[in-house]
């Protein structure tokens, strides 16, 4: 298969199995699609504006060899699909954890962990303001964590363990996009705007970019599904 489908296939394989299992009689995630859709669209809009700005100023770029060649706002269409496919897969995973497990007894220690993490992110951002990927990602993520801890968001304990699980497919999918496995660097990062720390070929900041993306989607999903929580 031509290499130009690399990014498109990453999107496809991220969503296909969660989509198929959405109809499982015990999970029935398909019944919650409305609760997922609006938060996904609003979060995607925010990230795509951020994405377009960072693409325009050269914080990152997309290798034209590994995309199908359809562009919107200077970004390949696969990038737009990314902000639907990845949130769908991850909110589905969160839904599974919520149905199958109960982590409510761990709410306090996990809130404490997120409080410490938020402080660490904001301090790091302060000392790296000129590195835009680091500072912007850490500031947004840190502020959101502070807010969710302050309001005692009930989904945080389940989300914590779900995110640990998601780190496995995260490394696989982002590894493909950044050249860890097939030597195809779909997304190219300007190291002047990050810490230069890599997990395989994945910038360290990607972990918190992903955390922010998924937190916003899960928070929105919970607000629509359980408006009183």
Number of C-alpha atoms within 10 A of each C-alpha: 5 9 13 16 15 22 27 19 15 19 20 16 14 21 20 14 11 18 16 10 15 22 13 11 8 11 17 16 20 15 11 15 15 13 18 25 18 15 21 25 14 14 21 22 14 12 17 17 12 13 20 17 15 15 17 14 9 14 19 18 19 19 15 13 15 20 22 17 14 11 13 12 13 14 18 20 17 24 20 18 15 19 19 18 22 22 26 24 22 26 24 25 20 23 22 18 18 17 13 10 10 11 17 13 9 13 18 14 11 20 22 12 13 19 18 14 16 23 17 14 21 20 15 15 22 15 11 18 14 14 17 17 25 26 24 20 21 26 20 17 24 24 15 16 25 18 14 18 20 11 9 14 16 17 19 24 20 22 25 21 15 19 18 10 15 17 14 10 13 20 19 15 21 22 22 22 25 21 17 18 15 11 11 18 21 22 19 15 20 13 14 13 18 21 16 14 12 12 14 14 17 24 21 16 21 19 17 18 19 19 18 21 21 23 25 20 26 26 20 21 23 21 15 18 15 10 9 7 11
